[in-house]
Amino acid sequence: MAETLLIMRHGEAGAGRPDSERELTATGHREAARMAAWLAGRQDLDLARLRLLVSPYRRAQQTAEPIAEALGASLETLPLLTPDDAPGAVLDWLLEADPSAPCLLVSHMPLVGALTGLLVEGRSEHGLGLPTAAIAELTTEVPAAGCARLAGFITPADLPA
């Protein structure tokens, strides 16, 4: 049975140093809230079993917080979801994870784009350019290179105001 894997880029973040401490802007907080409401309204996802896996970087944590609240889920910080981590390492982790639980990964470009490309096309350089707070929805029997199908793609701008 195909499982759902949602890959999300964090909301709009301000400039700053160190990179790991950059925070969401007011727009980024609104984007995260809109996507949280949209996810909470999804009747076709098994939200009770959803694993919410998040980068340790501040802006990703801030993006995931309203989602966790809206879904009644807990955040799981996954250190290998930072911007420059290898998409292959994320695939290795996913292969070891509970295959029956749908996952939502909240991370950064270029990782989210490269990971999506690796899962769908089998090559990380063929990834999507995800705008802030966008979600790529994939379905897969096994989370391995070239084994997923892009089932949907949505951004905050796609949602009704």
ChimeraX attribute file (.defattr): number of C-alpha atoms within 10 A of each C-alpha:
attribute: neighborCount
match mode: 1-to-1
recipient: residues
	/A:1	9
	/A:2	15
	/A:3	19
	/A:4	24
	/A:5	26
	/A:6	23
	/A:7	26
	/A:8	30
	/A:9	27
	/A:10	33
	/A:11	31
	/A:12	22
	/A:13	20
	/A:14	16
	/A:15	12
	/A:16	10
	/A:17	8
	/A:18	7
	/A:19	13
	/A:20	15
	/A:21	15
	/A:22	16
	/A:23	22
	/A:24	23
	/A:25	15
	/A:26	12
	/A:27	14
	/A:28	22
	/A:29	21
	/A:30	17
	/A:31	22
	/A:32	27
	/A:33	21
	/A:34	21
	/A:35	26
	/A:36	21
	/A:37	15
	/A:38	16
	/A:39	16
	/A:40	17
	/A:41	13
	/A:42	10
	/A:43	8
	/A:44	7
	/A:45	14
	/A:46	13
	/A:47	18
	/A:48	11
	/A:49	12
	/A:50	21
	/A:51	19
	/A:52	22
	/A:53	22
	/A:54	28
	/A:55	24
	/A:56	19
	/A:57	21
	/A:58	18
	/A:59	27
	/A:60	32
	/A:61	21
	/A:62	19
	/A:63	30
	/A:64	32
	/A:65	19
	/A:66	19
	/A:67	24
	/A:68	17
	/A:69	14
	/A:70	17
	/A:71	17
	/A:72	13
	/A:73	18
	/A:74	15
	/A:75	17
	/A:76	15
	/A:77	17
	/A:78	17
	/A:79	12
	/A:80	18
	/A:81	24
	/A:82	21
	/A:83	17
	/A:84	12
	/A:85	16
	/A:86	16
	/A:87	25
	/A:88	16
	/A:89	13
	/A:90	19
	/A:91	18
	/A:92	12
	/A:93	13
	/A:94	16
	/A:95	13
	/A:96	10
	/A:97	12
	/A:98	10
	/A:99	17
	/A:100	13
	/A:101	16
	/A:102	20
	/A:103	22
	/A:104	21
	/A:105	26
	/A:106	29
	/A:107	30
	/A:108	27
	/A:109	19
	/A:110	21
	/A:111	23
	/A:112	30
	/A:113	24
	/A:114	22
	/A:115	28
	/A:116	31
	/A:117	23
	/A:118	24
	/A:119	27
	/A:120	23
	/A:121	18
	/A:122	18
	/A:123	16
	/A:124	23
	/A:125	14
	/A:126	16
	/A:127	20
	/A:128	17
	/A:129	15
	/A:130	22
	/A:131	19
	/A:132	20
	/A:133	30
	/A:134	24
	/A:135	24
	/A:136	22
	/A:137	19
	/A:138	22
	/A:139	21
	/A:140	20
	/A:141	14
	/A:142	17
	/A:143	26
	/A:144	18
	/A:145	19
	/A:146	17
	/A:147	16
	/A:148	25
	/A:149	18
	/A:150	17
	/A:151	13
	/A:152	11
	/A:153	16
	/A:154	17
	/A:155	18
	/A:156	21
	/A:157	13
	/A:158	9
	/A:159	10
	/A:160	7
	/A:161	6
